[in-house]
Amino acid sequence: MADKETLKRYEEEGVVRLKYLDEAGFCLWSPVSYSYIKKGEQKEIKPTKNRGRRLSIIGIFEKDKSFEYSPELNQIEPEWHQLKTHEERWKDV
């Protein structure tokens, strides 16, 4: 497998097209909580049974060319999932 610098050079030479993919998920519900934590520690909110739905977002970015993304409620299912460009997603809105 090529290293990052080699891939970037190949991209500049037009040999390959690099695309960056990332997925993130967010809970749509969070309990109201007031608490204190020790300096340097990270606050953690434990999920509850009433956590509700989840918003998942997957995106692919190609430098100076395109940004495609798709938000989905609950889980992203790879069998049927299809990314859409920004223009396609919002053309009917």
C-alpha distance (Angstrom), angle and dihedral (degrees) to the residues before:
residue distance angle dihedral
M1 . . .
A2 3.81 . .
D3 3.78 120.5 .
K4 3.80 123.5 -117.7
E5 3.82 95.4 -99.7
T6 3.82 92.2 51.1
L7 3.80 91.2 49.6
K8 3.81 91.5 49.5
R9 3.82 90.3 50.9
Y10 3.82 90.5 49.2
E11 3.81 88.9 50.4
E12 3.83 91.5 52.4
E13 3.83 89.2 49.6
G14 3.81 91.4 49.6
V15 3.81 94.2 -116.1
V16 3.82 94.7 120.2
R17 3.79 138.3 14.1
L18 3.80 112.1 -132.2
K19 3.78 117.6 -148.5
Y20 3.78 125.2 -178.5
L21 3.81 119.2 -145.3
D22 3.80 127.1 -165.8
E23 3.78 135.8 167.5
A24 3.79 127.4 -161.1
G25 3.77 133.7 178.2
F26 3.78 132.7 -156.0
C27 3.78 131.9 -170.2
L28 3.79 112.8 -128.0
W29 3.80 91.5 -148.9
S30 3.75 129.6 55.0
P31 3.79 128.0 172.6
V32 3.77 117.9 -115.2
S33 3.75 104.4 -110.1
Y34 3.74 135.2 169.7
S35 3.75 116.0 -168.1
Y36 3.74 145.8 138.4
I37 3.77 128.0 -121.0
K38 3.76 132.0 -169.7
K39 3.79 116.9 -96.1
G40 3.80 110.7 -89.3
E41 3.82 94.5 23.1
Q42 3.78 125.7 108.6
K43 3.79 121.4 -124.3
E44 3.79 113.9 -120.0
I45 3.79 125.0 -160.0
K46 3.78 111.0 -159.7
P47 3.82 115.4 -139.5
T48 3.77 116.4 -111.5
K49 3.79 132.7 -154.2
N50 3.83 88.8 -102.9
R51 3.77 94.4 56.2
G52 3.82 95.1 127.0
R53 3.77 126.9 -160.0
R54 3.78 129.1 -14.3
L55 3.79 128.5 -136.0
S56 3.81 113.6 -143.9
I57 3.78 123.0 -170.7
I58 3.79 126.4 -169.7
G59 3.78 122.7 -173.7
I60 3.79 140.7 179.1
F61 3.80 120.9 -157.5
E62 3.80 127.0 -167.0
K63 3.81 112.6 -172.8
D64 3.82 113.6 -107.7
K65 3.83 90.7 -8.8
S66 3.79 117.7 64.9
F67 3.76 149.6 -14.7
E68 3.80 115.8 -158.5
Y69 3.77 123.7 -179.5
S70 3.75 142.8 161.9
P71 3.80 128.8 -160.5
E72 3.80 115.6 -154.3
L73 3.78 132.4 -178.2
N74 3.79 112.8 -120.8
Q75 3.82 115.5 -10.1
I76 3.79 130.1 -1.8
E77 3.81 108.7 -120.5
P78 3.82 110.4 -152.5
E79 3.82 94.5 -159.2
W80 3.82 94.3 68.2
H81 3.78 103.8 14.9
Q82 3.79 117.4 121.1
L83 3.79 124.4 180.0
K84 3.77 117.8 -134.6
T85 3.77 131.2 -159.3
H86 3.77 118.8 -111.1
E87 3.82 90.4 -105.1
E88 3.83 93.7 50.6
R89 3.79 93.6 48.1
W90 3.82 95.3 51.4
K91 3.83 102.8 31.4
D92 3.84 93.9 104.4
V93 3.81 97.0 41.1
